[in-house]
Amino acid sequence: MRDGRKGGGFSPWHLLLLLPFIVTLWPPFYNMTEPTFIGLPFFYWYQLLWVLISAACTWVVHIMTDE
């Protein structure tokens, strides 16, 4: 019995949402100061970059799984 919700199933597109989660879980990879970008150490601009990438991944998954 459907309760009026859209979607509800698994799609391979949902795996794209794991990318930002996994990449930011490994701090030794980005725990450094060089290279800097506009005066920001690598640690900060790498994290800010993944905020934008995460938003883009979420948008793509939403568009591709919207029924």
QUIQUI-V45061 format. One record per residue. N is the residue number from 1. D_LAST is the distance of its C-alpha to the last C-alpha in Angstrom with 1 decimal. Layout:
n,d_last
N,D_LAST
N,D_LAST
//
This chain:
n,d_last
1,17.9
2,14.6
3,15.3
4,12.5
5,10.5
6,6.8
7,6.4
8,10.1
9,11.0
10,12.7
11,11.7
12,14.6
13,13.2
14,14.2
15,17.7
16,17.8
17,18.2
18,21.4
19,23.1
20,24.2
21,25.2
22,27.3
23,28.9
24,30.2
25,31.5
26,34.4
27,36.8
28,39.7
29,37.6
30,37.5
31,40.4
32,42.7
33,43.9
34,44.1
35,42.7
36,42.5
37,40.3
38,41.7
39,43.9
40,41.2
41,41.8
42,39.3
43,38.1
44,37.0
45,35.4
46,33.6
47,32.0
48,31.1
49,29.6
50,27.3
51,26.1
52,24.9
53,23.5
54,21.7
55,20.1
56,19.0
57,17.6
58,15.6
59,14.2
60,13.4
61,11.7
62,9.6
63,8.8
64,8.4
65,6.2
66,3.8
67,0.0
//
